[in-house]
Amino acid sequence: MVTACALPPVTEMHPAAINGMMMITFGVFFFAVGGFRMLLPVFSITVGSMLLYLFFIIKPNKIQWADMNNALAIVFAVLLFAEIQERLQFKRFRADLIAKFEKKKADSLLQIILPEKVITDYKKRGVSEPVYYDSVSVLFTDFVSFTQIAEKMSPGELVSELDGCFSYFDNMVERYNLIKLKTIGDAYMCAGGLPEVNNTHSVDIIMAALEIHAFMMQTKKFKKELKETYWELRIGIHTGPVVAGVIGERNFSYDIWGDTVNTASRMESSGVAGMINISSDTYWFVKRFFSCEHRGKLKVKGKGKLDMYSVNGIRSGLSIERDGRRPTEKFKEMYKEIQKIKTI
């Protein structure tokens, strides 16, 4: 075999050069598999050794150098292509990682703002339609004498105290399968029975209210020992139908509307400090579980006179301790019975 210049190729004249070319070829292969930067030192040594061998031992003439330069040019072109491909792949890989991270971050933020069921609807259909619920329990809380006591606190102290209270409320909401709807100033609002329909929401929300009430009483006692003034809490609960949905295009908010919400708010404002005040509708659902005291028919703005009840705790015989917050096995069995009732 001869070249266009009537000279045998360099690989035939110098068999040792074949090894060098093979090493370069293997280098190209490993770059494609392992990455350019990973094998750059090994490849540099290989190419450098081959060039030293050719220059000092073989000492090729100009024509032979031309043949080798053509081969090396092809090899380096392939290497350049491999480097470009690797950079593009790395950019795609990095972009995919960032996209996955941002998606996970967005999902986490949505889970804080919206219920899981609503998020699922958004992902499937791109929209969450308003839903009518026949029976939902709504709870409002409000701090008594908040403004007067807050005026004596520094901004940092005020935010810290509110955060401590609302964080505990959040924990109780999660424990008893409720959802937090909003806080407005010193007011807190949550509900049970949505977006996942259940039959136990009235009992669940009373249990949460008892825990919140106990927490506030314990905190007040601790503050009193420190000779510090602390606010008390009113809690109001009502059960009835609502419409629930998401409002806003950029700042999403899951909210509920209806007369039930207004009545629950009236239950809170018609109560007294340190009391869990519930409507007759809520009482009808929970009277088997909790000891309640009829407060009579009280006048409510825009509603006339409504029956109201104060919750003292879990009924005697259904509570392990006198505080009326820890249920017995019988309480749990009764709870399971209403769980089994099919909802329409």
VOPAGU-2260 file (C-alpha; in pm, 1 decimal, decimal comma):
REM VOPAGU-2260
SITE   aa  ch    i         X         Y         Z
SITE  MET   A    0       0,0       0,0       0,0
SITE  VAL   A    1     133,7     341,2     -97,6
SITE  THR   A    2      18,1     697,7     -50,4
SITE  ALA   A    3     -42,0     961,9    -314,9
SITE  CYS   A    4     322,9    1064,8    -264,6
SITE  ALA   A    5     438,9     709,3    -352,6
SITE  LEU   A    6     557,1     655,0       4,0
SITE  PRO   A    7     428,0     390,5     243,5
SITE  PRO   A    8     210,9     518,2     528,8
SITE  VAL   A    9     385,7     600,1     853,0
SITE  THR   A   10     211,8     310,6    1028,1
SITE  GLU   A   11     373,7      67,2     784,0
SITE  MET   A   12     717,3     229,2     808,2
SITE  HIS   A   13     707,8     251,7    1184,1
SITE  PRO   A   14     490,4     -18,9    1345,3
SITE  ALA   A   15     543,6     139,6    1688,0
SITE  ALA   A   16     331,6     431,1    1569,0
SITE  ILE   A   17      36,1     195,1    1545,0
SITE  ASN   A   18      41,5     160,7    1925,5
SITE  GLY   A   19      34,0     535,1    1963,9
SITE  MET   A   20    -262,1     571,4    1731,3
SITE  MET   A   21    -441,9     288,0    1910,0
SITE  MET   A   22    -382,3     456,3    2244,8
SITE  ILE   A   23    -527,4     780,8    2109,9
SITE  THR   A   24    -826,5     590,8    1971,1
SITE  PHE   A   25    -884,1     427,8    2310,0
SITE  GLY   A   26    -850,2     770,2    2466,3
SITE  VAL   A   27   -1126,5     904,3    2244,7
SITE  PHE   A   28   -1346,5     610,5    2343,8
SITE  PHE   A   29   -1287,1     660,4    2714,8
SITE  PHE   A   30   -1361,4    1032,5    2681,4
SITE  ALA   A   31   -1701,0     945,5    2541,3
SITE  VAL   A   32   -1764,4     708,4    2831,5
SITE  GLY   A   33   -1596,1     873,8    3126,8
SITE  GLY   A   34   -1580,2    1240,2    3037,5
SITE  PHE   A   35   -1312,3    1468,1    2899,3
SITE  ARG   A   36   -1187,8    1621,7    3224,2
SITE  MET   A   37   -1174,6    1288,9    3405,3
SITE  LEU   A   38    -924,9    1131,3    3163,8
SITE  LEU   A   39    -740,7    1445,0    3050,4
SITE  PRO   A   40    -424,7    1371,0    3256,8
SITE  VAL   A   41    -402,3    1013,2    3123,5
SITE  PHE   A   42    -458,9    1127,2    2768,0
SITE  SER   A   43    -200,4    1406,8    2797,7
SITE  ILE   A   44      64,1    1157,4    2910,3
SITE  THR   A   45     -27,5     919,0    2626,4
SITE  VAL   A   46     -11,5    1182,7    2352,8
SITE  GLY   A   47     299,0    1343,4    2501,2
SITE  SER   A   48     482,3    1008,8    2514,7
SITE  MET   A   49     388,6     928,2    2157,0
SITE  LEU   A   50     507,4    1266,2    2027,2
SITE  LEU   A   51     836,4    1235,9    2216,2
SITE  TYR   A   52     882,7     887,2    2070,5
SITE  LEU   A   53     818,9    1010,5    1718,0
SITE  PHE   A   54    1033,5    1322,2    1748,0
SITE  PHE   A   55    1341,9    1182,1    1922,3
SITE  ILE   A   56    1348,6     816,6    1812,7
SITE  ILE   A   57    1171,2     781,1    1477,9
SITE  LYS   A   58    1262,6    1131,8    1357,8
SITE  PRO   A   59    1018,0    1139,6    1065,3
SITE  ASN   A   60    1070,8    1363,0     764,0
SITE  LYS   A   61     831,4    1635,1     650,6
SITE  ILE   A   62     612,6    1403,0     442,1
SITE  GLN   A   63     580,3    1157,6     730,0
SITE  TRP   A   64     498,1    1442,8     967,1
SITE  ALA   A   65     224,1    1550,0     726,2
SITE  ASP   A   66      66,3    1203,0     737,1
SITE  MET   A   67      80,4    1197,8    1117,7
SITE  ASN   A   68     -52,8    1551,6    1145,5
SITE  ASN   A   69    -356,1    1452,6     940,4
SITE  ALA   A   70    -424,5    1159,9    1172,4
SITE  LEU   A   71    -372,9    1373,4    1483,4
SITE  ALA   A   72    -597,0    1646,2    1342,0
SITE  ILE   A   73    -877,0    1393,0    1303,6
SITE  VAL   A   74    -821,4    1265,5    1656,7
SITE  PHE   A   75    -824,7    1614,7    1807,7
SITE  ALA   A   76   -1133,2    1704,3    1603,4
SITE  VAL   A   77   -1308,8    1402,8    1754,5
SITE  LEU   A   78   -1189,6    1507,4    2099,4
SITE  LEU   A   79   -1318,2    1859,6    2042,9
SITE  PHE   A   80   -1653,2    1719,1    1936,4
SITE  ALA   A   81   -1657,9    1498,6    2249,4
SITE  GLU   A   82   -1582,6    1801,0    2468,5
SITE  ILE   A   83   -1861,7    2004,0    2309,5
SITE  GLN   A   84   -2103,0    1713,9    2352,8
SITE  GLU   A   85   -2002,9    1673,1    2715,8
SITE  ARG   A   86   -2053,9    2041,0    2786,0
SITE  LEU   A   87   -2399,9    2027,3    2625,7
SITE  GLN   A   88   -2490,0    1715,1    2820,8
SITE  PHE   A   89   -2368,7    1874,8    3142,1
SITE  LYS   A   90   -2580,9    2182,7    3075,1
SITE  ARG   A   91   -2885,5    1964,9    3009,2
SITE  PHE   A   92   -2814,6    1761,5    3320,4
SITE  ARG   A   93   -2774,8    2077,3    3529,3
SITE  ALA   A   94   -3091,4    2226,6    3379,3
SITE  ASP   A   95   -3283,8    1906,7    3461,5
SITE  LEU   A   96   -3156,9    1912,2    3819,1
SITE  ILE   A   97   -3255,3    2276,9    3861,0
SITE  ALA   A   98   -3598,8    2209,4    3708,5
SITE  LYS   A   99   -3657,1    1915,1    3943,5
SITE  PHE   A  100   -3541,6    2119,2    4242,5
SITE  GLU   A  101   -3764,1    2412,9    4151,9
SITE  LYS   A  102   -4060,4    2180,0    4095,1
SITE  LYS   A  103   -4006,1    2016,2    4433,3
SITE  LYS   A  104   -3972,0    2360,2    4592,4
SITE  ALA   A  105   -4292,8    2481,1    4424,6
SITE  ASP   A  106   -4479,5    2167,3    4534,0
SITE  SER   A  107   -4361,2    2219,4    4892,7
SITE  LEU   A  108   -4482,5    2579,5    4888,6
SITE  LEU   A  109   -4816,9    2474,7    4740,2
SITE  GLN   A  110   -4860,4    2213,7    5013,3
SITE  ILE   A  111   -4826,7    2490,0    5270,8
SITE  ILE   A  112   -5089,3    2704,4    5097,4
SITE  LEU   A  113   -5330,0    2449,8    4950,2
SITE  PRO   A  114   -5466,7    2110,4    5058,4
SITE  GLU   A  115   -5321,1    1805,6    4885,3
SITE  LYS   A  116   -5647,6    1722,1    4708,6
SITE  VAL   A  117   -5667,4    2071,2    4558,9
SITE  ILE   A  118   -5305,3    2050,6    4439,3
SITE  THR   A  119   -5382,6    1717,4    4271,5
SITE  ASP   A  120   -5679,9    1873,7    4088,6
SITE  TYR   A  121   -5459,4    2158,1    3966,9
SITE  LYS   A  122   -5197,1    1918,0    3833,7
SITE  LYS   A  123   -5454,5    1700,8    3654,7
SITE  ARG   A  124   -5688,8    1964,6    3512,4
SITE  GLY   A  125   -5504,4    2293,8    3552,8
SITE  VAL   A  126   -5788,9    2431,5    3765,2
SITE  SER   A  127   -5967,3    2357,4    4091,7
SITE  GLU   A  128   -6343,0    2406,7    4074,9
SITE  PRO   A  129   -6535,8    2540,2    4377,7
SITE  VAL   A  130   -6696,1    2258,9    4578,3
SITE  TYR   A  131   -7011,1    2259,3    4790,2
SITE  TYR   A  132   -6988,9    2069,7    5121,5
SITE  ASP   A  133   -7303,3    1972,6    5313,6
SITE  SER   A  134   -7137,8    1959,2    5653,3
SITE  VAL   A  135   -6819,6    2133,5    5768,4
SITE  SER   A  136   -6710,8    2247,8    6114,3
SITE  VAL   A  137   -6551,0    2592,4    6132,4
SITE  LEU   A  138   -6347,4    2727,2    6424,5
SITE  PHE   A  139   -6248,3    3085,5    6503,1
SITE  THR   A  140   -6021,2    3204,0    6782,1
SITE  ASP   A  141   -5953,6    3554,7    6906,4
SITE  PHE   A  142   -5731,2    3691,1    7181,7
SITE  VAL   A  143   -5907,9    3894,7    7448,3
SITE  SER   A  144   -5748,4    4233,8    7531,8
SITE  PHE   A  145   -5492,7    4172,3    7260,1
SITE  THR   A  146   -5444,1    4536,9    7162,6
SITE  GLN   A  147   -5393,4    4661,8    7518,4
SITE  ILE   A  148   -5140,2    4391,7    7605,5
SITE  ALA   A  149   -4963,7    4411,8    7268,3
SITE  GLU   A  150   -4898,1    4782,9    7320,8
SITE  LYS   A  151   -4673,9    4692,7    7614,4
SITE  MET   A  152   -4462,9    4452,8    7406,3
SITE  SER   A  153   -4180,3    4519,5    7166,4
SITE  PRO   A  154   -4242,5    4419,5    6803,7
SITE  GLY   A  155   -4010,8    4122,4    6843,2
SITE  GLU   A  156   -4185,0    4000,5    7157,9
SITE  LEU   A  157   -4527,5    4038,7    6998,5
SITE  VAL   A  158   -4437,9    3839,5    6687,6
SITE  SER   A  159   -4263,1    3574,5    6897,3
SITE  GLU   A  160   -4567,5    3526,2    7122,9
SITE  LEU   A  161   -4808,6    3507,5    6830,1
SITE  ASP   A  162   -4581,7    3267,1    6647,3
SITE  GLY   A  163   -4563,6    3042,7    6953,9
SITE  CYS   A  164   -4942,1    3032,5    6985,7
SITE  PHE   A  165   -5021,8    2989,2    6617,0
SITE  SER   A  166   -4752,1    2723,3    6572,4
SITE  TYR   A  167   -4915,1    2519,6    6848,3
SITE  PHE   A  168   -5257,4    2573,9    6688,8
SITE  ASP   A  169   -5112,1    2450,3    6358,1
SITE  ASN   A  170   -4986,7    2133,3    6524,6
SITE  MET   A  171   -5331,0    2061,4    6670,1
SITE  VAL   A  172   -5494,9    2127,3    6333,6
SITE  GLU   A  173   -5264,1    1872,5    6172,4
SITE  ARG   A  174   -5308,3    1618,5    6452,9
SITE  TYR   A  175   -5687,6    1620,7    6428,7
SITE  ASN   A  176   -5712,1    1613,5    6048,5
SITE  LEU   A  177   -5827,3    1973,3    6009,4
SITE  ILE   A  178   -5705,7    2242,8    5770,6
SITE  LYS   A  179   -5580,1    2587,9    5856,1
SITE  LEU   A  180   -5749,7    2853,5    5645,6
SITE  LYS   A  181   -5601,5    3182,7    5756,6
SITE  THR   A  182   -5483,9    3416,0    6031,1
SITE  ILE   A  183   -5601,5    3775,3    6036,7
SITE  GLY   A  184   -5414,3    3978,4    6293,2
SITE  ASP   A  185   -5465,4    3790,1    6618,4
SITE  ALA   A  186   -5753,7    3580,4    6480,9
SITE  TYR   A  187   -5708,9    3219,5    6371,7
SITE  MET   A  188   -5942,4    3021,0    6145,9
SITE  CYS   A  189   -5951,5    2650,3    6065,0
SITE  ALA   A  190   -6206,2    2393,0    5952,4
SITE  GLY   A  191   -6275,8    2019,6    5939,7
SITE  GLY   A  192   -6460,5    1799,7    5691,8
SITE  LEU   A  193   -6292,0    1929,3    5377,4
SITE  PRO   A  194   -6148,8    1892,8    5121,6
SITE  GLU   A  195   -6169,3    1523,0    5214,2
SITE  VAL   A  196   -6523,7    1460,2    5336,2
SITE  ASN   A  197   -6557,1    1280,3    5670,3
SITE  ASN   A  198   -6813,4    1228,2    5946,3
SITE  THR   A  199   -6585,7    1301,4    6240,8
SITE  HIS   A  200   -6501,9    1666,6    6175,9
SITE  SER   A  201   -6722,0    1801,3    6458,9
SITE  VAL   A  202   -6556,1    1572,5    6714,3
SITE  ASP   A  203   -6211,4    1641,8    6567,3
SITE  ILE   A  204   -6249,6    2017,7    6588,8
SITE  ILE   A  205   -6371,0    2003,6    6951,2
SITE  MET   A  206   -6071,6    1786,2    7042,9
SITE  ALA   A  207   -5839,6    2040,4    6881,3
SITE  ALA   A  208   -6021,0    2324,1    7062,9
SITE  LEU   A  209   -5974,1    2148,8    7398,4
SITE  GLU   A  210   -5600,7    2113,3    7335,5
SITE  ILE   A  211   -5570,1    2477,0    7229,4
SITE  HIS   A  212   -5768,7    2590,4    7534,0
SITE  ALA   A  213   -5546,4    2386,3    7768,3
SITE  PHE   A  214   -5232,0    2526,1    7606,8
SITE  MET   A  215   -5351,6    2883,3    7653,9
SITE  MET   A  216   -5447,3    2823,7    8017,9
SITE  GLN   A  217   -5108,9    2666,5    8090,8
SITE  THR   A  218   -4925,8    2952,1    7918,8
SITE  LYS   A  219   -5128,3    3208,7    8110,9
SITE  LYS   A  220   -5042,1    3033,6    8438,8
SITE  PHE   A  221   -4672,6    3037,1    8351,4
SITE  LYS   A  222   -4683,9    3407,2    8259,2
SITE  LYS   A  223   -4866,4    3484,7    8581,6
SITE  GLU   A  224   -4585,1    3323,3    8782,7
SITE  LEU   A  225   -4348,1    3558,2    8603,0
SITE  LYS   A  226   -4583,5    3845,2    8691,6
SITE  GLU   A  227   -4650,9    3911,4    8326,5
SITE  THR   A  228   -4987,7    3995,9    8174,8
SITE  TYR   A  229   -5109,9    3753,9    7910,3
SITE  TRP   A  230   -5413,2    3746,4    7687,9
SITE  GLU   A  231   -5693,0    3492,2    7710,1
SITE  LEU   A  232   -5864,6    3318,0    7422,7
SITE  ARG   A  233   -6219,4    3295,8    7293,2
SITE  ILE   A  234   -6308,5    2999,0    7072,7
SITE  GLY   A  235   -6621,4    2972,3    6860,5
SITE  ILE   A  236   -6738,2    2673,9    6653,0
SITE  HIS   A  237   -7029,4    2612,9    6416,9
SITE  THR   A  238   -7118,6    2328,0    6180,7
SITE  GLY   A  239   -7300,0    2364,3    5851,0
SITE  PRO   A  240   -7270,4    2382,7    5470,0
SITE  VAL   A  241   -7000,8    2585,5    5293,0
SITE  VAL   A  242   -6857,0    2647,3    4949,1
SITE  ALA   A  243   -6480,7    2599,7    4925,2
SITE  GLY   A  244   -6239,6    2695,6    4651,8
SITE  VAL   A  245   -5917,7    2863,8    4547,9
SITE  ILE   A  246   -5899,4    3235,7    4478,5
SITE  GLY   A  247   -5616,7    3435,1    4323,5
SITE  GLU   A  248   -5398,3    3380,6    4017,9
SITE  ARG   A  249   -5053,6    3449,6    4160,6
SITE  ASN   A  250   -5109,6    3447,1    4536,2
SITE  PHE   A  251   -5325,1    3137,3    4582,5
SITE  SER   A  252   -5556,3    3107,7    4879,1
SITE  TYR   A  253   -5790,2    2823,5    4975,1
SITE  ASP   A  254   -6096,4    2967,2    5145,2
SITE  ILE   A  255   -6457,1    2889,6    5237,3
SITE  TRP   A  256   -6773,9    3096,3    5210,8
SITE  GLY   A  257   -7128,7    3078,7    5335,8
SITE  ASP   A  258   -7350,9    3153,7    5631,7
SITE  THR   A  259   -7171,6    2881,6    5830,2
SITE  VAL   A  260   -6856,8    3093,5    5832,1
SITE  ASN   A  261   -7045,5    3399,7    5957,6
SITE  THR   A  262   -7220,4    3198,0    6229,4
SITE  ALA   A  263   -6890,7    3045,3    6347,5
SITE  SER   A  264   -6748,0    3395,4    6374,2
SITE  ARG   A  265   -7054,0    3500,9    6579,0
SITE  MET   A  266   -6999,6    3201,4    6809,1
SITE  GLU   A  267   -6649,3    3329,9    6880,4
SITE  SER   A  268   -6752,5    3693,0    6940,3
SITE  SER   A  269   -7049,3    3582,4    7157,8
SITE  GLY   A  270   -6829,6    3369,9    7381,9
SITE  VAL   A  271   -6629,4    3470,1    7685,3
SITE  ALA   A  272   -6259,2    3443,5    7763,0
SITE  GLY   A  273   -6142,9    3092,3    7836,8
SITE  MET   A  274   -6453,8    2931,5    7684,1
SITE  ILE   A  275   -6523,6    2705,6    7388,1
SITE  ASN   A  276   -6855,9    2831,8    7257,9
SITE  ILE   A  277   -7044,1    2614,2    7007,6
SITE  SER   A  278   -7371,8    2638,8    6819,5
SITE  SER   A  279   -7669,4    2405,1    6861,1
SITE  ASP   A  280   -7586,7    2246,7    6524,6
SITE  THR   A  281   -7239,4    2150,9    6642,5
SITE  TYR   A  282   -7378,6    2040,1    6978,8
SITE  TRP   A  283   -7615,7    1799,3    6804,5
SITE  PHE   A  284   -7317,7    1617,3    6647,8
SITE  VAL   A  285   -7092,8    1603,5    6956,3
SITE  LYS   A  286   -7326,0    1573,3    7254,8
SITE  ARG   A  287   -7257,5    1198,3    7290,6
SITE  PHE   A  288   -6884,6    1267,0    7326,0
SITE  PHE   A  289   -6853,0    1590,0    7523,8
SITE  SER   A  290   -6996,3    1745,4    7836,5
SITE  CYS   A  291   -7159,6    2072,7    7733,6
SITE  GLU   A  292   -7354,1    2338,4    7921,0
SITE  HIS   A  293   -7645,7    2518,7    7762,8
SITE  ARG   A  294   -7591,4    2893,7    7779,5
SITE  GLY   A  295   -7941,2    2972,9    7662,2
SITE  LYS   A  296   -8058,0    3173,8    7366,2
SITE  LEU   A  297   -7825,5    3466,5    7316,6
SITE  LYS   A  298   -7878,2    3758,7    7082,8
SITE  VAL   A  299   -7647,2    3758,1    6783,1
SITE  LYS   A  300   -7596,9    4046,5    6544,7
SITE  GLY   A  301   -7782,7    3979,8    6222,5
SITE  LYS   A  302   -7904,8    3641,7    6347,9
SITE  GLY   A  303   -8152,6    3711,5    6623,9
SITE  LYS   A  304   -8132,4    3474,9    6920,4
SITE  LEU   A  305   -7935,9    3151,9    6889,1
SITE  ASP   A  306   -7884,4    2857,7    7124,7
SITE  MET   A  307   -7526,5    2830,1    7244,2
SITE  TYR   A  308   -7332,9    2573,2    7444,9
SITE  SER   A  309   -7002,2    2583,5    7626,7
SITE  VAL   A  310   -6781,1    2273,4    7607,1
SITE  ASN   A  311   -6641,0    2155,1    7940,4
SITE  GLY   A  312   -6452,0    1852,8    7812,3
SITE  ILE   A  313   -6494,3    1487,6    7721,6
SITE  ARG   A  314   -6788,1    1324,3    7899,3
SITE  SER   A  315   -6730,4    1147,2    8229,5
SITE  GLY   A  316   -6672,5     781,1    8157,6
SITE  LEU   A  317   -6519,2     860,4    7817,0
SITE  SER   A  318   -6219,5    1049,8    7954,6
SITE  ILE   A  319   -5917,4     893,2    8125,6
SITE  GLU   A  320   -5835,7    1197,5    8336,6
SITE  ARG   A  321   -6037,6    1475,5    8496,1
SITE  ASP   A  322   -5908,3    1733,6    8250,4
SITE  GLY   A  323   -6146,7    1586,3    7992,5
SITE  ARG   A  324   -5891,4    1574,5    7710,7
SITE  ARG   A  325   -5768,7    1214,6    7698,9
SITE  PRO   A  326   -6026,7     973,3    7550,9
SITE  THR   A  327   -6089,9     618,5    7671,1
SITE  GLU   A  328   -6113,0     311,6    7448,6
SITE  LYS   A  329   -6491,7     344,5    7455,6
SITE  PHE   A  330   -6461,7     697,8    7316,7
SITE  LYS   A  331   -6240,6     564,2    7038,0
SITE  GLU   A  332   -6487,7     285,9    6957,6
SITE  MET   A  333   -6772,4     539,3    6931,7
SITE  TYR   A  334   -6550,3     752,4    6710,2
SITE  LYS   A  335   -6485,0     457,0    6478,7
SITE  GLU   A  336   -6858,2     392,0    6453,5
SITE  ILE   A  337   -6927,1     733,5    6305,3
SITE  GLN   A  338   -6624,1     697,1    6079,1
SITE  LYS   A  339   -6791,3     394,5    5918,5
SITE  ILE   A  340   -7109,9     582,0    5830,2
SITE  LYS   A  341   -7118,6     635,1    5456,1
SITE  THR   A  342   -7126,2     994,1    5336,6
SITE  ILE   A  343   -7342,2    1098,3    5044,1
